[in-house]
Amino acid sequence: MRDGETWVLVANSTVGRLLRADPATGRLDWVCEEREPGRRTGWRELVGRLKRGLGLAPAVPSVTAAADAAPDPDEVRGFARVLVAMLAAKDAIHHPARIVLAAPPDVLRELRDGLPERLARLVDREVGEDLAGLSPRALEARLAGTLWPAGAPRTSRRPTAQPAREAYGEP
């Protein structure tokens, strides 16, 4: 990550992904990810389940039903705080030029309420839908108009190569 970049936070009530938008290439690059603590599956737990012959995921109906249920507002608020802390920690090292938030309306509201003033001023666009399940390439296509508005330059960098005529001494 570098200073002056566009950061994209894509989140829902269980996962948040921070990506950076590269203006030179128009690509989204993965930076980091946070998961809601109740939904984390660690390597140790996965290996233990496989050794005991239990498979990759629990087949308990109550666990599946709880995962499919609507998220608790307090859990959403707590997870939004985790995501805001992640953004603040990254901001302490590198300073973005702008931030794009993409999350369902309830998560978006909690993110907006929890952002420190400095980061809140950098929020340039908001997308009120759950895009957390999309790959970076699918996000590029879905957010193309949001990340790169029509007519906006894709880079703020000055060209380093001279035009061909000047390089060959032609006027």
N, C-alpha and C positions, 0 to 999 in steps of 0.2 A: 504494500500500500504506500501511496505517496500523498503528500499534502495537495489539496486542491482537486481531489477526485470526487466523483459522484458515488455515494454509497446507496445501496438498495437493500432495505430490510424487508424480507418477505416472511410473514409469520401467520400462525393461527394459534389456537389455544394450547397446542402441544409442542410445536416446533417453531424455531425462528432461525432463519438463515441470513447471514450478512454477505452480500456480494458487492464487488466494486465494478463500476462501468468504465471500461477503457475507451476513452474518446477516440483514440487513434484507430482502433480496430472495430469498435462498435460491439465488442463482446462483453459478456458478464463473466467475471471470475469469482469463484468461491473464496471466501475469506474465513468464515467460521460458522459454527452452528451451535445452538442451545436447544435442549429438550426439556420439557416439563418433567420435574423429578419423578413423578409417579409413573411416567412412561419410558424412562430410560431402561435400556437393556444392555447391561455391561457384558464384556467378553467373558468374565468369570462365570456369571450366571448362565450365559448361553452354553459354555462348555460343560457346566454342571448338568444342565438339562439334557444335553446330548449324551453324556456319559450314563445318565440314569435311564436313557431310552425314552425320554419324554417328548422329544421333537423340538422344533424351533420355537414354538409359541404355546402358551397354555391353552388348553381346550376347555377350560372351565366356563360354562355359560354365563355365570355372574360376572366374570372378568370381561368377557366379550360384550355383554350388555352394558357394563359400566363404561367401557371404552367408547361405545356408540352413543351413550347418553349425552344430552346437552351439557356443556361445561359449566361448572359452578362459577358464579361471578367472582367469588373471592379467589378461586384458583386462577382465573383469567387475570385478575388484578395482580396477584403475586407473580405470575409468570411474566406479565408485562414489565414488572419491576426488574426481573432478571434480565430481560432484553434491554431495558434502558441502561442497566449497569454495564452490560456488555458493550453497548454503544459508547458509553462514557469512558470505559477503559480503553477502547480503541481510539477515541478522540483525544485522550491524554497523550498518545504517541503520535498520531497523524491527524491532521485537521482536514475534514472534507470541505469541499466548496458547497455541496448541496446534498440533501438526503431525500430519497424517495421511499415512502412507506406503502407497503401493500399488505393488507390484512383484512379479515372480516370486520364489519362495523364495530362490534363490541370490543375486539382487541385493539382496533385503531383508536377508539375513544380512550382506552386505558393507556395506550402508548403516548398519545397526545398529552394526556393529563400528567404523565410521569416524567416527560422529558425535561431536562434542565433548560433554562432560558437560552443558553448558547446553542444547544442542539435544536431547540424548537424553532429558532430563527432560521436554521439551515434547511428545515423541511420545505422542499420546493413543490412536491406533488404527493398526493395521496390516492391510492387505489383501494376502494372499499370492497374487495372480494378476496376469497381464500385462494391464493396461488402457491401455497407452500408445497404442494405436491408436484409442481412442475420442475423440470430440469432447467439448468441455466440456459440452454439453447431454446427451449420452449418459452422461457421467460423473456428472452431477447425478442422473440417474435411477438409475444403478447404485449410487452411494454415498449415496443419500438417508438411509438408516438409520444410516450411519456418520457422516455430517456433522451430521445433525440428529436425535439420538436422540429417540424418542417421549417427549413430555412435557417436553422441554428447551426453554427459551425460545430463539427464533431470534435475539434481540438482547439485548445487555446495556445498550443505550442507554435512558435514561429518556424517557418520552413528553414532547414539548415542547408539544403542543396540550392545552388544557384541555378537559375534557368539555363537551359542548354545554350542559348545564344550568348549569354554573358560568359559562360564557361569557355567558349571557343573564341572569345574576343570579338564577336560580332555585335554591332550596335542594337 
